[in-house]
Amino acid sequence: MADLWDILDPQVMPAVDSPDPGGIGAAHLTELLATLAPRAVGAQVTVFDPDLDPDGRHARTLVEVLVDGLGELGRAR
């Protein structure tokens, strides 16, 4: 099982320095973030390595997850 820091499975997000199998998919993370975002005050992305994503494909996935999942960030406060 992935540890807390490797939330996305390497099949979804291989552009990290030390991929850890057993994470969740992008849709699941988007759903979790959308649930948490209204009461959250911030979010942090760590470990994404653009050097491991030469065509930007994984960066686009990450941006989609963040935009869709965090659209309501802090709105309930």
N, C-alpha and C positions, 0 to 999 in steps of 0.2 A: 504494500500500500504506500502511496506517495506521502511524504511528510507534508506538513502545513505549507511549506514554501514552494513546493512543486505541485501546485494545484492542478495545472493542466497536464494531461497525459502527453508524453513525448511524441505520440503519433499526431497530436494536434499542434503541439508547440515544441518542436525539436531545437529551436534557436535559443538554447540555454547552455550554460557551461557544463553542468552536470545533470543531464536528464535523469529523472527518477520515475520508472514505470508505475502505473497504477493510479494515475490521476483521473480527473474528470474531463468531459468534453466541453467544447466552447459553449454550446447551448445551455448546458447545466450551469456553468459558471455565470453566464449572462443572467440566468434566472435567479441564482443566489444573490448576485450583486443588486439586481433590481428589487429584490425583497429587502435587502439590508440598506440600500442607498438612501431612502427618504429620511432615516433617522441617523445616518452617519454624518460626520463632519469632514471626512477626508478619506483618501485611498492612496495606496502606494504600490507601484509596480517595481519589482526587483528582478534581477537576474536575466532579463531579456538581453541577448547578445546579437546586435545587428550584424556583426561579422559572420555569424552563422546563418544569415538570412540574406544572401546576396541579391536576390530578386525582389525582396520586400514582401513576399507572399505571407509570411508569418506575422510581420508587422501589421499588415492589413487585417489579419484575423484578430490580433490583439486590439487594434483600434476599434474594430466592430464590436467586440465584447465590451470594451470600456464605454463606448458611446451608448450602446443599447442598454447596458447594465447599470450605468451610473447617471443616466439622464435625469433622474429625480434626486440626485445627491443633495442631502441637506434640506429638502423641501418641507419635511414634516417638523422641522425645528422652529 
